Amino acid sequence: MNNKVLQLLVDNNSGVLSRISGLFARRGYNIESISAGVTAIPKFTRITIVTTGDDEIIEQIKNQVAKLVDVRDIKVLEPHESVYRELVLVKVRVAPDQRQGVISIADVFRANIIDVGPESLTVELTGKQDKIEAFIALLDGYEILELARTGLTGLGRGISNVTYLD
């Protein structure tokens, strides 16, 4: 079983995310990550769900989710046809004499230092999940005070994967 990325286009109505996540819970499907946001057309929300399953399970999930009233479109974002990204914020405890080490790691990953405190740095990094995992692994020698990840979000490549709705 491997991770699959599902992209849903839904009506921007209250409770839609709850209904979708409830369906996953009732059916025993796991959600590895979920992200949602309003699209360029404010009446629609794009939801990206990373789940685990073989082709048969993914097909079952798609069929069940497609039956929900607010769901307008659902597709699997295949890696070779899509772009995926995730955002992570990491607050690291560093004494002033240790800052350069964290800043150097951040520079290698093209991360941004977004906050500096007397004893901490907060770093923002956007990229593929493996890039984020590698960045966090390199911070192993430092104390991570807080970490927040958005979950994966993605879009299909090119214009052939665009969903047009009125």
C-alpha positions as CSV (number, residue, x, y, z in Angstrom):
1,M,0.0,0.0,0.0
2,N,1.2,3.4,-0.9
3,N,0.2,7.0,-0.4
4,K,-2.1,8.6,-2.9
5,V,-2.9,12.3,-3.2
6,L,-6.6,13.1,-3.8
7,Q,-7.7,16.5,-5.0
8,L,-11.3,17.5,-4.3
9,L,-13.2,20.5,-5.6
10,V,-16.1,21.2,-3.4
11,D,-18.8,23.8,-2.7
12,N,-17.5,26.3,-0.1
13,N,-20.2,25.5,2.4
14,S,-20.0,25.1,6.1
15,G,-19.5,21.6,7.3
16,V,-18.2,20.2,4.0
17,L,-14.7,19.3,5.5
18,S,-16.4,17.6,8.4
19,R,-18.6,15.5,6.2
20,I,-15.6,14.4,4.1
21,S,-13.4,13.6,7.1
22,G,-16.4,11.8,8.7
23,L,-16.8,9.6,5.7
24,F,-13.1,8.6,5.9
25,A,-13.6,7.8,9.6
26,R,-16.8,5.8,9.2
27,R,-15.2,3.7,6.4
28,G,-11.9,3.2,8.3
29,Y,-9.8,5.1,5.7
30,N,-6.8,6.8,7.1
31,I,-6.0,10.5,6.3
32,E,-2.2,11.1,6.4
33,S,-2.6,14.8,5.8
34,I,-5.4,17.2,4.7
35,S,-5.3,20.8,3.6
36,A,-8.1,23.0,2.3
37,G,-8.5,26.5,1.0
38,V,-10.8,28.7,-1.1
39,T,-10.0,28.7,-4.9
40,A,-9.8,31.6,-7.3
41,I,-13.6,31.2,-7.5
42,P,-14.7,31.9,-3.9
43,K,-17.7,29.6,-4.1
44,F,-15.4,26.6,-4.3
45,T,-12.8,25.1,-1.9
46,R,-9.9,22.8,-3.0
47,I,-9.2,20.0,-0.6
48,T,-6.0,17.9,-0.8
49,I,-6.0,14.6,1.0
50,V,-3.1,12.2,1.3
51,T,-4.4,8.7,2.1
52,T,-3.1,5.2,2.0
53,G,-4.4,2.3,0.0
54,D,-4.1,0.1,-3.0
55,D,-5.9,0.9,-6.3
56,E,-9.1,-0.9,-5.2
57,I,-9.3,1.1,-1.9
58,I,-8.5,4.4,-3.6
59,E,-11.3,3.7,-6.1
60,Q,-13.7,2.9,-3.2
61,I,-12.7,6.2,-1.6
62,K,-13.3,8.2,-4.8
63,N,-16.7,6.6,-5.3
64,Q,-17.8,7.2,-1.8
65,V,-16.6,10.9,-1.7
66,A,-18.1,11.6,-5.1
67,K,-21.5,10.7,-3.7
68,L,-21.4,13.6,-1.2
69,V,-23.6,16.5,-2.2
70,D,-21.0,19.3,-2.0
71,V,-18.3,17.4,-4.0
72,R,-18.0,18.8,-7.6
73,D,-14.8,17.0,-8.7
74,I,-12.3,14.4,-7.4
75,K,-9.1,13.2,-9.0
76,V,-6.0,11.4,-8.0
77,L,-2.9,13.6,-8.4
78,E,-0.3,11.3,-9.9
79,P,3.3,12.3,-9.1
80,H,4.5,12.6,-12.7
81,E,1.5,14.7,-13.6
82,S,1.4,17.0,-10.6
83,V,3.2,19.4,-8.4
84,Y,3.1,18.9,-4.6
85,R,4.3,21.2,-1.8
86,E,4.1,21.5,1.9
87,L,5.0,24.3,4.3
88,V,6.7,23.8,7.7
89,L,7.4,26.3,10.4
90,V,10.1,25.3,12.9
91,K,11.0,27.1,16.1
92,V,14.5,26.1,17.2
93,R,16.2,26.9,20.6
94,V,19.6,28.5,19.8
95,A,21.9,30.6,21.8
96,P,23.3,33.6,19.9
97,D,26.6,31.7,19.2
98,Q,24.7,28.8,17.7
99,R,22.5,30.8,15.3
100,Q,24.9,30.7,12.3
101,G,24.6,26.9,12.3
102,V,20.9,27.0,11.9
103,I,21.0,29.8,9.4
104,S,23.5,27.9,7.3
105,I,21.2,24.8,7.2
106,A,18.3,27.1,6.3
107,D,20.3,28.7,3.5
108,V,21.1,25.3,1.9
109,F,17.4,24.5,1.8
110,R,16.4,28.0,0.7
111,A,14.4,28.4,3.9
112,N,13.5,31.8,5.4
113,I,14.3,33.0,8.9
114,I,11.0,34.6,9.8
115,D,11.5,35.4,13.5
116,V,14.5,35.9,15.8
117,G,14.2,35.8,19.5
118,P,16.8,36.0,22.3
119,E,17.0,32.2,22.5
120,S,15.3,31.0,19.3
121,L,14.9,31.2,15.6
122,T,11.8,30.4,13.6
123,V,12.4,29.0,10.1
124,E,9.9,28.7,7.2
125,L,10.4,26.1,4.5
126,T,8.3,25.1,1.5
127,G,9.0,22.1,-0.6
128,K,8.4,18.4,-1.2
129,Q,7.9,16.2,1.8
130,D,11.3,14.6,1.4
131,K,13.0,18.0,1.4
132,I,11.1,18.9,4.6
133,E,12.1,15.6,6.2
134,A,15.7,16.1,5.3
135,F,15.7,19.6,6.8
136,I,14.2,18.5,10.0
137,A,16.7,15.6,10.2
138,L,19.6,18.1,9.9
139,L,18.2,20.0,12.9
140,D,18.7,16.9,15.0
141,G,21.5,18.5,17.0
142,Y,19.2,21.4,18.0
143,E,16.2,21.5,20.3
144,I,13.0,21.9,18.2
145,L,10.7,23.9,20.5
146,E,7.7,23.9,18.1
147,L,6.9,22.5,14.6
148,A,3.9,23.1,12.5
149,R,3.3,21.4,9.1
150,T,0.5,22.4,6.7
151,G,0.1,19.0,5.0
152,L,0.5,18.4,1.3
153,T,-1.2,20.5,-1.3
154,G,-0.9,20.1,-5.0
155,L,-2.1,20.9,-8.5
156,G,-2.0,19.0,-11.8
157,R,0.6,20.1,-14.3
158,G,-0.4,22.1,-17.3
159,I,-3.9,23.2,-18.5
160,S,-5.2,19.7,-19.4
161,N,-5.7,18.9,-15.6
162,V,-7.8,22.1,-14.9
163,T,-11.3,21.6,-13.7
164,Y,-13.7,24.3,-15.0
165,L,-17.0,24.7,-13.1
166,D,-19.6,27.4,-13.5
